[in-house]
Amino acid sequence: MLTITNSAEMARVLSTLTDTTLKRILTDRVEQLAEYDGYDLGELAHWLIVQPGDTLDTIETALGFSPVTSLAEVLSDHGGWFEAVLILSDDGFGWCMLVPDDPAVPLDLLELFRGASEVRESS
């Protein structure tokens, strides 16, 4: 798993990513948060990028809570990557969790995202 907690870490991750979809998602989020001038990226959000083989226990430890039982503000399917935005405080700070659609990812997470995608598609 990768965690990103500030602008320098985000720049480092973006400079090394080869997955174009993941890079586009992160770049889009950085651009969206750039309007909050005077704040480091890490003051607005942290990112957790799940990798195949990560366990639900390690993900929960990194986040400090269970993403399966917490309500996400946004669940998105980006075609190969799922995204969950979890707001933790009234000032808007939160985690953005990115999960590959991969069978080596904890099934609970995949079911959460796939179920949300099915609900949206049938609406």
mmCIF file of the C-alpha atoms, coordinates in Angstrom:
data_MODEL
# 
_entry.id   MODEL 
# 
loop_
_atom_site.group_PDB 
_atom_site.id 
_atom_site.type_symbol 
_atom_site.label_atom_id 
_atom_site.label_alt_id 
_atom_site.label_comp_id 
_atom_site.label_asym_id 
_atom_site.label_entity_id 
_atom_site.label_seq_id 
_atom_site.pdbx_PDB_ins_code 
_atom_site.Cartn_x 
_atom_site.Cartn_y 
_atom_site.Cartn_z 
_atom_site.occupancy 
_atom_site.B_iso_or_equiv 
_atom_site.pdbx_formal_charge 
_atom_site.auth_seq_id 
_atom_site.auth_comp_id 
_atom_site.auth_asym_id 
_atom_site.auth_atom_id 
_atom_site.pdbx_PDB_model_num 
ATOM 1   C CA . MET A 1 1   ? 0.000   0.000   0.000   1.00 0.00 ? 1   MET A CA 1 
ATOM 2   C CA . LEU A 1 2   ? 1.072   3.551   -0.601  1.00 0.00 ? 2   LEU A CA 1 
ATOM 3   C CA . THR A 1 3   ? 0.128   6.443   1.635   1.00 0.00 ? 3   THR A CA 1 
ATOM 4   C CA . ILE A 1 4   ? 0.414   10.067  0.610   1.00 0.00 ? 4   ILE A CA 1 
ATOM 5   C CA . THR A 1 5   ? 0.196   12.660  3.367   1.00 0.00 ? 5   THR A CA 1 
ATOM 6   C CA . ASN A 1 6   ? 1.696   15.824  1.839   1.00 0.00 ? 6   ASN A CA 1 
ATOM 7   C CA . SER A 1 7   ? 2.527   17.623  -1.396  1.00 0.00 ? 7   SER A CA 1 
ATOM 8   C CA . ALA A 1 8   ? 6.104   16.324  -1.591  1.00 0.00 ? 8   ALA A CA 1 
ATOM 9   C CA . GLU A 1 9   ? 4.970   12.703  -1.306  1.00 0.00 ? 9   GLU A CA 1 
ATOM 10  C CA . MET A 1 10  ? 2.293   13.291  -3.952  1.00 0.00 ? 10  MET A CA 1 
ATOM 11  C CA . ALA A 1 11  ? 4.868   14.762  -6.343  1.00 0.00 ? 11  ALA A CA 1 
ATOM 12  C CA . ARG A 1 12  ? 7.184   11.788  -5.758  1.00 0.00 ? 12  ARG A CA 1 
ATOM 13  C CA . VAL A 1 13  ? 4.401   9.252   -6.369  1.00 0.00 ? 13  VAL A CA 1 
ATOM 14  C CA . LEU A 1 14  ? 3.160   11.056  -9.482  1.00 0.00 ? 14  LEU A CA 1 
ATOM 15  C CA . SER A 1 15  ? 6.680   11.148  -10.922 1.00 0.00 ? 15  SER A CA 1 
ATOM 16  C CA . THR A 1 16  ? 7.057   7.363   -10.600 1.00 0.00 ? 16  THR A CA 1 
ATOM 17  C CA . LEU A 1 17  ? 3.587   6.076   -11.542 1.00 0.00 ? 17  LEU A CA 1 
ATOM 18  C CA . THR A 1 18  ? 3.252   4.037   -14.703 1.00 0.00 ? 18  THR A CA 1 
ATOM 19  C CA . ASP A 1 19  ? -0.479  3.296   -14.350 1.00 0.00 ? 19  ASP A CA 1 
ATOM 20  C CA . THR A 1 20  ? -2.086  6.027   -16.454 1.00 0.00 ? 20  THR A CA 1 
ATOM 21  C CA . THR A 1 21  ? -5.545  5.712   -14.886 1.00 0.00 ? 21  THR A CA 1 
ATOM 22  C CA . LEU A 1 22  ? -4.213  6.024   -11.354 1.00 0.00 ? 22  LEU A CA 1 
ATOM 23  C CA . LYS A 1 23  ? -1.978  8.921   -12.370 1.00 0.00 ? 23  LYS A CA 1 
ATOM 24  C CA . ARG A 1 24  ? -4.958  10.724  -13.956 1.00 0.00 ? 24  ARG A CA 1 
ATOM 25  C CA . ILE A 1 25  ? -7.118  10.256  -10.840 1.00 0.00 ? 25  ILE A CA 1 
ATOM 26  C CA . LEU A 1 26  ? -4.402  11.618  -8.537  1.00 0.00 ? 26  LEU A CA 1 
ATOM 27  C CA . THR A 1 27  ? -3.596  14.515  -10.880 1.00 0.00 ? 27  THR A CA 1 
ATOM 28  C CA . ASP A 1 28  ? -7.284  15.437  -11.072 1.00 0.00 ? 28  ASP A CA 1 
ATOM 29  C CA . ARG A 1 29  ? -7.581  15.469  -7.273  1.00 0.00 ? 29  ARG A CA 1 
ATOM 30  C CA . VAL A 1 30  ? -4.446  17.604  -6.879  1.00 0.00 ? 30  VAL A CA 1 
ATOM 31  C CA . GLU A 1 31  ? -5.840  20.101  -9.399  1.00 0.00 ? 31  GLU A CA 1 
ATOM 32  C CA . GLN A 1 32  ? -9.216  20.182  -7.627  1.00 0.00 ? 32  GLN A CA 1 
ATOM 33  C CA . LEU A 1 33  ? -7.605  20.879  -4.261  1.00 0.00 ? 33  LEU A CA 1 
ATOM 34  C CA . ALA A 1 34  ? -5.251  23.531  -5.676  1.00 0.00 ? 34  ALA A CA 1 
ATOM 35  C CA . GLU A 1 35  ? -8.054  26.093  -5.324  1.00 0.00 ? 35  GLU A CA 1 
ATOM 36  C CA . TYR A 1 36  ? -7.499  25.993  -1.545  1.00 0.00 ? 36  TYR A CA 1 
ATOM 37  C CA . ASP A 1 37  ? -4.549  28.359  -1.720  1.00 0.00 ? 37  ASP A CA 1 
ATOM 38  C CA . GLY A 1 38  ? -2.309  28.559  1.325   1.00 0.00 ? 38  GLY A CA 1 
ATOM 39  C CA . TYR A 1 39  ? -2.778  24.931  2.398   1.00 0.00 ? 39  TYR A CA 1 
ATOM 40  C CA . ASP A 1 40  ? -0.434  22.021  1.892   1.00 0.00 ? 40  ASP A CA 1 
ATOM 41  C CA . LEU A 1 41  ? -2.174  19.122  0.208   1.00 0.00 ? 41  LEU A CA 1 
ATOM 42  C CA . GLY A 1 42  ? -1.751  17.053  3.376   1.00 0.00 ? 42  GLY A CA 1 
ATOM 43  C CA . GLU A 1 43  ? -3.796  19.555  5.373   1.00 0.00 ? 43  GLU A CA 1 
ATOM 44  C CA . LEU A 1 44  ? -6.754  18.882  3.090   1.00 0.00 ? 44  LEU A CA 1 
ATOM 45  C CA . ALA A 1 45  ? -6.551  15.147  2.439   1.00 0.00 ? 45  ALA A CA 1 
ATOM 46  C CA . HIS A 1 46  ? -4.461  12.022  2.696   1.00 0.00 ? 46  HIS A CA 1 
ATOM 47  C CA . TRP A 1 47  ? -4.438  9.231   0.137   1.00 0.00 ? 47  TRP A CA 1 
ATOM 48  C CA . LEU A 1 48  ? -4.209  5.493   0.582   1.00 0.00 ? 48  LEU A CA 1 
ATOM 49  C CA . ILE A 1 49  ? -3.497  3.453   -2.533  1.00 0.00 ? 49  ILE A CA 1 
ATOM 50  C CA . VAL A 1 50  ? -4.316  -0.190  -1.936  1.00 0.00 ? 50  VAL A CA 1 
ATOM 51  C CA . GLN A 1 51  ? -2.120  -2.707  -3.719  1.00 0.00 ? 51  GLN A CA 1 
ATOM 52  C CA . PRO A 1 52  ? -2.855  -6.347  -4.523  1.00 0.00 ? 52  PRO A CA 1 
ATOM 53  C CA . GLY A 1 53  ? -1.978  -8.453  -1.511  1.00 0.00 ? 53  GLY A CA 1 
ATOM 54  C CA . ASP A 1 54  ? -2.774  -5.780  1.086   1.00 0.00 ? 54  ASP A CA 1 
ATOM 55  C CA . THR A 1 55  ? -5.015  -7.114  3.853   1.00 0.00 ? 55  THR A CA 1 
ATOM 56  C CA . LEU A 1 56  ? -8.057  -5.467  5.349   1.00 0.00 ? 56  LEU A CA 1 
ATOM 57  C CA . ASP A 1 57  ? -6.227  -5.386  8.700   1.00 0.00 ? 57  ASP A CA 1 
ATOM 58  C CA . THR A 1 58  ? -3.275  -3.406  7.284   1.00 0.00 ? 58  THR A CA 1 
ATOM 59  C CA . ILE A 1 59  ? -5.632  -1.047  5.457   1.00 0.00 ? 59  ILE A CA 1 
ATOM 60  C CA . GLU A 1 60  ? -7.640  -0.450  8.640   1.00 0.00 ? 60  GLU A CA 1 
ATOM 61  C CA . THR A 1 61  ? -4.427  0.170   10.597  1.00 0.00 ? 61  THR A CA 1 
ATOM 62  C CA . ALA A 1 62  ? -3.205  2.724   8.052   1.00 0.00 ? 62  ALA A CA 1 
ATOM 63  C CA . LEU A 1 63  ? -6.539  4.570   7.977   1.00 0.00 ? 63  LEU A CA 1 
ATOM 64  C CA . GLY A 1 64  ? -7.313  4.270   11.668  1.00 0.00 ? 64  GLY A CA 1 
ATOM 65  C CA . PHE A 1 65  ? -10.806 2.962   10.899  1.00 0.00 ? 65  PHE A CA 1 
ATOM 66  C CA . SER A 1 66  ? -12.554 0.360   8.750   1.00 0.00 ? 66  SER A CA 1 
ATOM 67  C CA . PRO A 1 67  ? -13.384 1.541   5.231   1.00 0.00 ? 67  PRO A CA 1 
ATOM 68  C CA . VAL A 1 68  ? -15.939 -1.260  4.977   1.00 0.00 ? 68  VAL A CA 1 
ATOM 69  C CA . THR A 1 69  ? -18.078 -0.016  7.870   1.00 0.00 ? 69  THR A CA 1 
ATOM 70  C CA . SER A 1 70  ? -17.514 3.730   7.342   1.00 0.00 ? 70  SER A CA 1 
ATOM 71  C CA . LEU A 1 71  ? -19.741 5.757   5.075   1.00 0.00 ? 71  LEU A CA 1 
ATOM 72  C CA . ALA A 1 72  ? -17.962 7.173   2.064   1.00 0.00 ? 72  ALA A CA 1 
ATOM 73  C CA . GLU A 1 73  ? -19.018 10.556  0.722   1.00 0.00 ? 73  GLU A CA 1 
ATOM 74  C CA . VAL A 1 74  ? -18.158 9.403   -2.796  1.00 0.00 ? 74  VAL A CA 1 
ATOM 75  C CA . LEU A 1 75  ? -17.664 5.965   -4.332  1.00 0.00 ? 75  LEU A CA 1 
ATOM 76  C CA . SER A 1 76  ? -16.465 6.032   -7.935  1.00 0.00 ? 76  SER A CA 1 
ATOM 77  C CA . ASP A 1 77  ? -15.557 3.428   -10.530 1.00 0.00 ? 77  ASP A CA 1 
ATOM 78  C CA . HIS A 1 78  ? -12.784 4.690   -12.806 1.00 0.00 ? 78  HIS A CA 1 
ATOM 79  C CA . GLY A 1 79  ? -12.489 1.542   -14.922 1.00 0.00 ? 79  GLY A CA 1 
ATOM 80  C CA . GLY A 1 80  ? -9.888  -0.614  -13.199 1.00 0.00 ? 80  GLY A CA 1 
ATOM 81  C CA . TRP A 1 81  ? -9.668  1.615   -10.112 1.00 0.00 ? 81  TRP A CA 1 
ATOM 82  C CA . PHE A 1 82  ? -12.247 2.393   -7.466  1.00 0.00 ? 82  PHE A CA 1 
ATOM 83  C CA . GLU A 1 83  ? -12.143 5.568   -5.397  1.00 0.00 ? 83  GLU A CA 1 
ATOM 84  C CA . ALA A 1 84  ? -13.694 6.281   -1.998  1.00 0.00 ? 84  ALA A CA 1 
ATOM 85  C CA . VAL A 1 85  ? -13.666 9.710   -0.380  1.00 0.00 ? 85  VAL A CA 1 
ATOM 86  C CA . LEU A 1 86  ? -14.134 9.519   3.380   1.00 0.00 ? 86  LEU A CA 1 
ATOM 87  C CA . ILE A 1 87  ? -14.587 12.898  5.130   1.00 0.00 ? 87  ILE A CA 1 
ATOM 88  C CA . LEU A 1 88  ? -13.427 12.779  8.752   1.00 0.00 ? 88  LEU A CA 1 
ATOM 89  C CA . SER A 1 89  ? -13.999 16.273  10.115  1.00 0.00 ? 89  SER A CA 1 
ATOM 90  C CA . ASP A 1 90  ? -16.244 19.296  9.773   1.00 0.00 ? 90  ASP A CA 1 
ATOM 91  C CA . ASP A 1 91  ? -13.448 21.248  8.092   1.00 0.00 ? 91  ASP A CA 1 
ATOM 92  C CA . GLY A 1 92  ? -13.578 18.783  5.175   1.00 0.00 ? 92  GLY A CA 1 
ATOM 93  C CA . PHE A 1 93  ? -10.367 16.847  5.861   1.00 0.00 ? 93  PHE A CA 1 
ATOM 94  C CA . GLY A 1 94  ? -10.515 13.237  4.778   1.00 0.00 ? 94  GLY A CA 1 
ATOM 95  C CA . TRP A 1 95  ? -8.967  10.214  3.176   1.00 0.00 ? 95  TRP A CA 1 
ATOM 96  C CA . CYS A 1 96  ? -9.127  9.352   -0.492  1.00 0.00 ? 96  CYS A CA 1 
ATOM 97  C CA . MET A 1 97  ? -8.756  5.607   -0.877  1.00 0.00 ? 97  MET A CA 1 
ATOM 98  C CA . LEU A 1 98  ? -7.899  4.132   -4.272  1.00 0.00 ? 98  LEU A CA 1 
ATOM 99  C CA . VAL A 1 99  ? -8.438  0.427   -4.803  1.00 0.00 ? 99  VAL A CA 1 
ATOM 100 C CA . PRO A 1 100 ? -7.531  -1.579  -7.909  1.00 0.00 ? 100 PRO A CA 1 
ATOM 101 C CA . ASP A 1 101 ? -10.237 -3.852  -9.293  1.00 0.00 ? 101 ASP A CA 1 
ATOM 102 C CA . ASP A 1 102 ? -8.052  -6.902  -8.722  1.00 0.00 ? 102 ASP A CA 1 
ATOM 103 C CA . PRO A 1 103 ? -8.867  -10.316 -7.204  1.00 0.00 ? 103 PRO A CA 1 
ATOM 104 C CA . ALA A 1 104 ? -5.835  -10.000 -4.886  1.00 0.00 ? 104 ALA A CA 1 
ATOM 105 C CA . VAL A 1 105 ? -7.540  -7.092  -3.057  1.00 0.00 ? 105 VAL A CA 1 
ATOM 106 C CA . PRO A 1 106 ? -9.649  -7.923  0.039   1.00 0.00 ? 106 PRO A CA 1 
ATOM 107 C CA . LEU A 1 107 ? -13.038 -9.167  -1.141  1.00 0.00 ? 107 LEU A CA 1 
ATOM 108 C CA . ASP A 1 108 ? -14.915 -6.967  1.369   1.00 0.00 ? 108 ASP A CA 1 
ATOM 109 C CA . LEU A 1 109 ? -13.525 -3.861  -0.335  1.00 0.00 ? 109 LEU A CA 1 
ATOM 110 C CA . LEU A 1 110 ? -14.261 -5.073  -3.835  1.00 0.00 ? 110 LEU A CA 1 
ATOM 111 C CA . GLU A 1 111 ? -17.830 -6.010  -2.885  1.00 0.00 ? 111 GLU A CA 1 
ATOM 112 C CA . LEU A 1 112 ? -18.347 -2.554  -1.379  1.00 0.00 ? 112 LEU A CA 1 
ATOM 113 C CA . PHE A 1 113 ? -17.278 -0.821  -4.591  1.00 0.00 ? 113 PHE A CA 1 
ATOM 114 C CA . ARG A 1 114 ? -18.887 -3.237  -7.005  1.00 0.00 ? 114 ARG A CA 1 
ATOM 115 C CA . GLY A 1 115 ? -22.180 -3.048  -5.089  1.00 0.00 ? 115 GLY A CA 1 
ATOM 116 C CA . ALA A 1 116 ? -22.135 0.749   -5.215  1.00 0.00 ? 116 ALA A CA 1 
ATOM 117 C CA . SER A 1 117 ? -21.419 0.653   -8.961  1.00 0.00 ? 117 SER A CA 1 
ATOM 118 C CA . GLU A 1 118 ? -24.366 -1.689  -9.551  1.00 0.00 ? 118 GLU A CA 1 
ATOM 119 C CA . VAL A 1 119 ? -26.705 0.606   -7.600  1.00 0.00 ? 119 VAL A CA 1 
ATOM 120 C CA . ARG A 1 120 ? -25.610 3.629   -9.644  1.00 0.00 ? 120 ARG A CA 1 
ATOM 121 C CA . GLU A 1 121 ? -25.914 1.796   -12.955 1.00 0.00 ? 121 GLU A CA 1 
ATOM 122 C CA . SER A 1 122 ? -29.458 0.593   -12.211 1.00 0.00 ? 122 SER A CA 1 
ATOM 123 C CA . SER A 1 123 ? -30.706 4.042   -11.093 1.00 0.00 ? 123 SER A CA 1 
# 
